[in-house]
């Protein structure tokens, strides 16, 4: 009952966050990669050539994010949405028009910067600012927009590309961003949410307001990042080299692809569960434990050759990924306050984007060097377990400091 009341009273702000995440899909790898075959063919690029160009554009966006992220601290969500969404639409139109590899690089850079970067950054930052006692719940509900995009948009995009062509499909994406997303999101977030009399008392305190320079000088910040990076780094590494893994194991690629449904369902379920837990006990208390399911998943995937291990991996990874989404939206105010949250989160996001881009490349280099891929997967699992143990000590120091 309380959950339904929360939805009713906050529908417009939660809807704005949901749609920011949903339309960030146009800058996410899962959607851009659907045009990879057409891009390679029309630009005469090899798999490695397009992969390198994509990685370079993603890394360039990661380096740009810290320079733009502070805008979320000084401008309203409506104003930023009305700037970013038309620019993202322009980038989508550029994908449809591009004929030169340099233009392609610029277009992918903008899609990654504005979609994966600034759209999700704005959504996380506004949810953290607008909600206090129910921050975890708000973040978990808003991030379902990204899960919905992952479930719906690839099917729609592939169907449209098959009937209209891939370039015309990007034209439609541009039109949807400009004519649907921009006015709808602007209307939903036009009024900034303020604390309401019906809000419960926050169980988890918000820290004093740190500046970005203070955070960057804090050694415990880098220790926490060692625990926050693995879902992005490891997930992209495993998924990028999934065909190689399937060939090594003798599994069916179709069966591996079907396991993504289980992954998506577990991610959604544990995003909602973790949001409730964070509101009760705080993200800091969950930090030492959320990677343990991923660690077990990797140990199983790397050491068990039976086909069931792929489904066990996806289920357990979904648990950790669900927690990571809620933690990413809720942990940082608990550690560093709200005033400079946009600037601080932009640095964090750039680190995560860098990790997501670097993981597949480093994995490929190790494979080329003769390192056993299953052994590499087991090594990543051991890392998750070890860093979880380290976090027990780190979180004790952070709580003592608070």
N, C-alpha and C positions, 0 to 999 in steps of 0.2 A: 504493500500500500504506500509506504513512504517513497519507494522507488517511482511509482506512478505519479505521485505528487511532485517529486523532483523533476520528472520529465515534463509535466504540465507547466510548472512554474518557470522552467528554464528552456523551453522548447526552442525559442528563437536563437539563443546563444549557442546551445548545443548543436542546433541545425547549421548555424554558421560555421562552427568548427568542423562538423561532419563534412560539409561541402568543400571547405578548404582542403581537407585531406583527400576527398574524393577527386577533385579536379587537379590535385597535385600529381595524379596518376599520369598525366600527359608529359611529365618530366621524369617518370620512373623507368628504370631499366626494363621491367616486365612488359611495358607497352611499347617503348621505342624499339626494343629488340624484335618486335613482330615485323618491322620493316627491314630488318637486317639483310635478308636474302635479296630483296629488291635493290637495296642500297649497294650491296656488294656487286651485283650484276651490272647496274647502270653506271657505277663509278669504277668498275674494273678493279675492285679491291679483293684481296684474299681475306680469309678469316682473320689471320694475324694482322693484316693491314687495317681492317675495320676495327678490330679489337684494340689496337694501339691508338688509333684516332679517338675512339670512344673513351679510352682510359685517360688520354691527354686532356680531352675536353672536360671530363669529370673532375680531374685533378685541378684544372684551371678554375672550375667553379668552386671547388673546396677552398682555394686560396682567396677567392673573391668574397666569400660569405662573411668573414669577420669584418670586412669593410662596410657591409650593408646591414648586418644583423642588428646594429644599435638603433636603426630606424624604428624598430618595434618598441623602443623605449620612449620615443619622442613624438610619434604620430599615431593617430587612431587606427583601429583595425579597418574601418571603412575606407579611410584615405589610402592606406597601403594596398588594400584589395583593389581599389579602383585604378591604381597605377600598375600593380603586378599582373592582374588578369589580362588587360589589353596587351601588355608586353609579352605575356606567355602566348596569347593568341597570335601575335605577330611572329613569334618564333615558330609556332605550328604552321603558319602560312609560309614561312621561310623554308620549312621542310618540304612543303609541296612545290615551291618554286625553284629551289636550289638546283644548280646545274654544275657547280664547280666544287672541288673538294675543300677549298678554303671556306667557301660559304657553308658547306656541310659542317665543318668544324665549328664555325660561329653559331650555327643553328643548334647543334647539339649542346654546346656550351650554355646557350641561353635556356634551352629546355631544362637542363640539369640544374642550373643556377636558380631559375625561377620556380620550376616545378618541384623537384625533389628538395631543393634548398629552401627558398624563401617562403613558398606556400606552406610547407609543413612547419617551418620555423615560426611563422606567424600564428598558425593554429595552436601549436604547443604553448607559445608564449601567452597568447590571449586566454587560453583555458587556465593556465597557471595564475594569471592576474585576476581573472574574474571569479574564481572559486577558491575558497580556503578550506573550510571543514570538509567539503565534498570534492576536493580537487582531484583525487584519484578516480572517483566515479565519473567526473566530468571528462577527464582525459581519456578514460577507457571508452566512453561512449562516442566521443568525437573521433577517435582513431579508427572506429569501425567504418568510417568513410573510406579509409585506405583499403581495408579488407574488402569492402564492397566493390571498390574499383578493381581490385585484383580478381574478384570473382566474376564481374560483369563485363568490364570494358574489353578484355582480350577477345571474348566471344563476339562482341559487337564489332570490334575493329576488324577481325579476320573476315567476318561475313560481309562487311561493307567493302573491304579491300578486294575481295573475290568478285564482287559485282560491279564496283565502281573504279577500281584501281587504287593503289596505295597512296598516290599523290592526292587524288580527290578525297580520300578518306581523311588526310591531314587537313584539307580545306574545311571539311565538316567539323573537325576538331577545333579549328580556329573559330569557326562560326559559333559553336557551342560555348566556347570560353568567353567570347565577346558578347553574345546576345543572350545567353542563359546564365552562365556562372557569374559574370560581373554584376549585373543588376540584382540578381537574387541574393548573392552573398552580401553585397553592400546594404541591401534592405535589412537583412537579418542582423547584421552587426552594427547598424547605424547608431544604436544607443549602447554605450559601454555599460556593462553590468556592474552595479554597485552592491555592496553587502545588503542583504534583505533581513527584515525582522524574523522571517521564518527560517533563516539559516541556523543550523545547530552550531554549538560552540566547537571550534577546531580542537581536535585531540592532539594534533602534531603542530608544534610551534614553527613559525617561519623565522629563519635566521636574520641577523642584522644584515643590512644592505652592504655587500662587498662591491668594490669597483672591479672592473675587469683586470686591471693591472695587479690588484691584490690577489685575485684568484690565480693568475698566471704565476705568482710568486709562492703560492701555497703548495708544498710538496704533496700534501694529502689529496689535492685535486688530481694530480697525475696518477696517484695510486688508485683512486676511484675509477679513473678512465681505463685502467688496465682491466677492470671488471665490466665496463660498459661497452667496450669495443667488440668483444667476441661475437655477439649475434650478427652484427653487420659483416665483420671480417670473415667469419667462418661460414655463415650462410651463403654469401656470394661465392666463396671458394668452392664449396661443395656443389652448388647448383651450376656454376660455370663449367665444372669438369664432370658433370653428371654422366655424359655419354661415355667418357673414358672409364668411369667407375662401373657402369653397366656392362661395358665390354669386358672388363677384367673379371667380373663376377659371373658373366654369362646370363645375366638377367634380361628380362624384356624391358625395352625402353618404354613401351606402353604402360606396363605395370608400374614402373617408377613414376611416370607422369601421373598415373591415377592416385599415387600416394600423396600428391599435393593437396587433394581434397581433404584428406585427414589432417594434414598440416594446417590448412586454412581453418577448419572447424576447431581444432585445438587452440589455435592462436586466438580466435574470437572468444571462445569460452574462457580462456585464462587471462585475456585482457580484461574482461568484466570481473572475474574473480579477484584478480590482483588489484583492480581499482578499489574494490570494497576493502580489501586487507590494508592497503596503503592508508586509507582514511582512518582505519582503526589503530594501526600500530606504527605507521610511518614507513617511508621507503627505505630509510637507513637500516632498519631492522631486517628487511627482506634482502638487502644487497648481498650478504654472504651466502645466500642459499639459492638464488634464482638461476644460477648457472649450472647447478648440479644435474638437473634433468638433461641439459645439453651435453654435459660431460659424459653422462651415461650413454646418451644417444650416440655420441661419436665413438665411444669404446665398443659399442655393439656393432656399429656400421663398419668399423675398421677391422674387427676381429671375427665376425660371424659371416660366413659366406651364404648361408641360407637366405632365401628371398624375403622371409618375414622381417629380417633386420632393417630393410628399407622402410617398412611401415612403422616399426618401433622407433626408428630414427625420426621420422616425420612427426609422430605423435609427441615424442619427448621434446623435440626442437620446438614444436608449437607451444608447449608449456612455457619454456624459457623465453620464447619470442613474445608471447602474450605479456609476461611479466616485464620484459624489457621496454615495451611500448609505454606501459603505465609508469614505470620507474623513470623513463626519460622525461616524461611530462611533469612528474611530481617531485623527484628527488632534489633537483637543483634549488628550488625556493627554500627547501628544508635546510640546505647547506649554505646558500649564499644570498638569500633574500630575493626581493622582487624589483627593486628600483632599477638595477642595471641588468635585469634578467635577459633582455634581448641581446645585449652585447656579449654577455657570458655564454648564452646558449649558442650564439653564432659560432664562437670558437669551438665549442663542443661538437656542433653539427659538422663543421669543416673537418674535424678529426675523424668523425664517423664516415663521412663521405670519402675521405682519403683512404680509410681502412677498407671500405667497400670496393674501392677502385684498385687498391694495391693487392688485396687478397688473391684474386684470380691470377694476376700476373706473377706474383711470388710463387704460388702453387705450380703454375706452368713451368717456371724456371727450375724448380726443384724436381719436377717430373722429368724434364729434359736432362737434368744432371744425373738421373738414374736413381733418385730417391723413391722408395716404394710408396705408392699412393695410399694403400691401406695403413702403412706405418705412419705416414704423415697425418692421417685422420685420427689414429690412436694418440699421436703426440698432441694434437689439438684438444682431444678429450682430457688428457692428463693435465694440460694447461688449465682447463676450466675447473678441474677439481682442486689443483694447487692454488689458483688465484682465489677460489672461494674460501680456502683456509686462511689465506693472507687477509682477506676482507674481514674476518672475525676480529683481528687485531686492529685493522684500520678503522672499522666502525666504532670500536670501543674508544679510540682516541678522538674520533669526531664527536661522539656523544659527550665525552669528558670536556671537550673544548666548548661545546654548546652550553 
